[in-house]
Amino acid sequence: MSQIGRPKAENPKNIRYSIRLDAQTEAKLKKYCEEHGITKGEAIRQGIYLLLEGKK
């Protein structure tokens, strides 16, 4: 019998953060995401990786 539902993700994103942004920063983030076809969460994850790489 086959399993029902979506397959499990390799790297589930189950940790949540809540942040506060001013309107100008949120507008820039939204525009960036629309231009690059990514979600706000993905853009923030990419930003975190850039910060961590800069420390090396």
N, C-alpha and C positions, 0 to 999 in steps of 0.2 A: 504494500500500500504506500503510495507517495505522500509526502508531507504537504500540508496546506499552508499557504501564506508566502510571504517574501523570504528569500534566502537571507541568512545571517550575513551581516557585513564583516569584512576582514578586520576593520578597525572602527568599531562602533563609536559614535560621538555622543556619549551619554553624560558628559559633564557640561553643566550650563553655567553661564555667566550673565550677569545683568550689568549694563554700563549706561552711563548718562552722557549724552552728546548735546552740544548746542546745535541750533538749527543750521548754521553754516557748515559745520563739520558733517552733519547728517546728509545735507544736500550734496556735498562733495563725494561722500561715500556712495550715495545712491547713483550719482552720475557715473562714477568709476565702475560700479557694478553693471550698469546698463551698457556701458561702452565695451566692457570685457566679457559680458555674458556670464557673470558669476553671481553667487549669492553674497549677501552681506557677511554671513558667517565665514565663507571661503575667503573673502577679501581680508577679514580680520585675521584668520589663520595665516594667510600669506604674509601679512604685516608682522606677525609674531615671529615667523621664521626669518624674515629679513632682519629684525632686531637681534635675534640670537646669532645669526651669521656675522653681523657687524661686530660682535664682541670678540670674535676669534682673532 
